[in-house]
Amino acid sequence: MYLRNALRAATAMTLVATAAAHADTLTIATVNNGDMIRMQGYTDNFSEATGIDVEWVTLEENVLRQRVTTDITTKGGQFDIMTIGMYETPIWGANGWLVPLDGLSAEYDVDDILPAMRGGLSNDGTLYAAPFYGESSMVMYRTDLMEKAGLEMPEAPTWQFIREAATAMTDRDNDINGICLRGKAGWGEGGAFITVTANSFGARWFDEDWKPQFDQPEWNEALTFFVGMMNESGPAGYATNGFNENLSLFQQGKCGMWIDATVAASFVTNPDDSTVADKVGFALAPNSEGVDKRSNWLWAWALAIPAGTEQADAAKQFIEWATSKDYIELVAENEGWANVPPGARTSLYENPNYQEVPFAKKTLESILSADPNNPTVKPVPYVGIQFAAIPEFAGIATQVSQEFSAVYAGQQSVEEALEKAQAFTTEEMEAAGY
């Protein structure tokens, strides 16, 4: 089957091989997450079939966002392919900064991409980035520690239950934290997590007139709850922990619960990497009692081509390979179905082999329940769950997340951080003409 898939991929690639023949090397900027690292290990398959070499620039999430944003806004031309997400893609596509991904082959089957992912990576119906993987967020927890605590995880827990369970599971003498969550500054790191948490407490970034809402009681309640829970049951130094830091803690058996990207499920259940691989359960992201909004997000790490590259045809060829059904089968054959890139294609969730993966159903349920058009309890003028899809958001939210991380580090109070967030965001939004 491996050889058949390789031949099928090679045949599809010959359709654009002539146009790509001048391209010796593609330079790709990507994030240092596990699935992206895995993809780099298979790149030789692409190069052998096409004669196109690939050079990777692999960066930590905050650094990646800064580098690719600077490059595309200044037309720096450092990269032929960029790893970006649902926030950047529609905005950059509308600005003409990305090459439209039209004319993809019939075999690629663009209609197989999950509608939530396709919609979030398009502008005016045109696809500008292809999802390498898609995700929401959910609870990952130690079944053995939950049982030891005498508790049972609900399918859809509340934050109040999560806090109770975190306290019961914490064992400082054995270096076990009841809960591990992101506190790292950055709009897509700790900023994303506290935003969806606030959503589930009834908060929002802006009201319908684009007025910042950090001076409202829902934000104070959410941030106070988060800080109290993490001080009680979280790891020391959580103010600097992001996705990768918490992944490492969980795999080492140092977390009772971790609420984060659904894509992490394959890593915490992989016995080659995780010391607790056979003791992990899953549940929907929590809501606060009495609030009908869960704290799950919607995201895709996707591959896009910056306008102005001289290697657009070769870049499109690579994107077809890396985000195809054949690539999924390639990983499955070599590493098992649990380790394929999740959340991007409908056919994956219809595949009986993948349906046997223990976290597949919960991942899809989380993705399908995330609604970027209705992200909050009260109405808002923006689209996006863990972000507001306006150009100003990234800069504003980066600064706000730094204020929140200072709270986590014990450097200022919740009230001081929210006051600064309100003043800064108001100033920036007024300057932008909102």
SULZINOR-V649216 format. One line per field, one symbol per residue. phi: phi as a letter, one per 40 degrees, with the letter a starting at -180 (. if undefined). psi: psi as a letter, one per 30 degrees, with the letter a starting at -180 (. if undefined). burial: 1 if it has 24 or more other C-alpha atoms within 12 Angstrom, else 0. A space follows every 50 residues. Layout:
BEGIN
phi=???
psi=???
burial=???
END
This chain:
BEGIN
phi=.dcccccccccccccbccccccccabbbcacccdccccdccbccdccccb gbcbbbbbbcdccddcccccccccfcgcbcbbcbbcccdccccccgcbcc ccgcccccgccccddcccccbbbfgbcbabccababbacbaccccccccg bbcccbcccccdcdccccccbccbfbccabbcbcchccbcccccccccdc bgcacbccbgcdbccccccccccccdccccccbcccgccbcbdcccdccc ccgbbcbabaddccdcccbcccbbcbdcbbbbacccbcdgbcaccbbbab cbbbbcchccbccccccccdccbccccdcccdccbgccbcccgbbccccc cdccccccbcccccccccccbccbcbcccbcbbhccabcbdccdcccccc cccccccdcgcacdccccccccccccccccccgc
psi=eeeeeeeeeeeeffegeeffffjekkkkkllhleeeeeeefgfeeeeeff gklkkkjklkeeeeeeeeeeeefghegfkfkkjaafeeeeeeeefgflkk ilgllefeifffkkeeeeefglkhfkkfkkkelllallkkljeeeeeefg lkkleilleeeeeeeeeffkiefghjkekklkfklkffcfeeefeeeeef ggllelafggkkgfglfeeeeeeeeeeeeeeegllkgffgkaeeeeeeee ffggkelkjakfffefefgjfffkfgeghklkllkllkkgkiklhkaklk jlkljkkfkgheeeeeeeeeefgleeeeeeeeefglffglklgekefeff keefffkfgeeeeeeeeffkjffiflelklglkkeglkilefeeeefeee eeeeeeeeggflleeeeeeeeeeeeeeeeeefg.
burial=00001101110110111001101011111111111101110110111011 11110111011101111110110000111111111111111110001111 11010001010111011111111001111111111111111110110000 01100111111111111111100001111111111111111111111111 11111100011111110111111111111111111111111111111111 11111111111111111111000101101111111111001011111111 11111111111111111111111111111111000011111111111110 00010011111111111111111111110111111111111111111111 1111111110000110111111011101100000
END
